[in-house]
Amino acid sequence: MDDLKTIPMTVWWLLPQYMIYGFSDAFTIVGLQELHGDKWLGNNLNRAHLDYYYWVLAGLSALNLCVYSIPSDILDVYNFDLSLID
């Protein structure tokens, strides 16, 4: 296989990953602003339910992993042969 061949992909393939990254970043920023505010945490961390915040972050990270791994598995199943691309 020639190393100089290009893969015919567009930048739009990156759109789902960047959208999920943007949503997770927005939740992170809002959560951090609330975390460092005096109103949210209070004196009792158990009543503040800080665990919910981390569950949301873990869920978004798992969703991002699925968005990456499902298309990569599909591409692996079809065994695309890049040597056929002219």
C-alpha positions in Angstrom: 0.0 0.0 0.0 1.3 3.4 -0.9 1.7 5.7 2.1 0.9 8.8 0.0 -2.8 7.9 -0.7 -5.5 9.9 1.0 -8.6 8.6 2.6 -11.8 10.1 1.1 -13.4 11.5 4.3 -14.9 14.8 5.1 -14.6 16.9 8.2 -18.3 16.2 8.9 -17.3 12.8 10.4 -16.0 14.7 13.4 -19.2 16.6 14.0 -20.9 14.1 16.4 -17.8 13.8 18.6 -17.4 17.5 18.8 -21.0 18.0 19.6 -20.9 15.6 22.5 -17.6 17.2 23.6 -19.3 20.6 23.6 -22.2 19.4 25.6 -20.0 17.7 28.2 -17.8 20.8 28.4 -20.8 23.0 28.9 -22.0 20.7 31.8 -18.5 20.8 33.2 -18.2 24.5 33.2 -21.6 25.1 34.7 -20.9 22.4 37.3 -17.6 24.0 38.3 -19.1 27.4 38.5 -21.8 26.1 40.8 -19.3 24.0 42.8 -17.1 27.0 43.6 -20.1 29.1 44.5 -21.1 29.5 48.1 -24.8 28.6 47.6 -24.5 25.1 46.1 -22.4 22.9 48.4 -23.1 24.4 51.8 -21.8 22.7 54.8 -23.0 19.1 54.0 -21.7 17.4 50.9 -24.2 14.6 51.3 -27.1 16.9 50.9 -25.4 18.7 48.0 -25.6 15.5 45.9 -22.2 16.1 44.3 -22.3 12.5 43.2 -25.1 13.4 40.6 -22.7 15.8 38.9 -20.0 13.1 38.6 -22.6 10.6 37.3 -23.6 13.0 34.5 -19.9 13.5 33.6 -19.3 9.7 33.6 -22.4 9.2 31.5 -21.4 11.8 28.9 -17.9 10.2 28.8 -19.4 6.8 28.2 -21.6 8.2 25.4 -18.6 9.7 23.8 -16.8 6.3 24.0 -19.8 4.6 22.3 -19.9 7.3 19.5 -16.3 6.5 18.9 -16.2 2.8 19.2 -19.4 1.8 17.3 -18.3 3.4 14.0 -14.8 2.1 14.4 -16.1 -1.4 14.9 -18.3 -1.1 11.8 -15.3 0.1 9.8 -13.3 -2.8 11.1 -16.0 -5.4 10.2 -16.2 -4.2 6.6 -12.3 -4.4 6.3 -11.9 -1.5 4.1 -9.1 -2.0 1.7 -7.4 1.3 1.1 -5.3 0.0 -1.7 -8.4 0.0 -3.9 -8.7 3.8 -3.6 -7.2 5.6 -6.6 
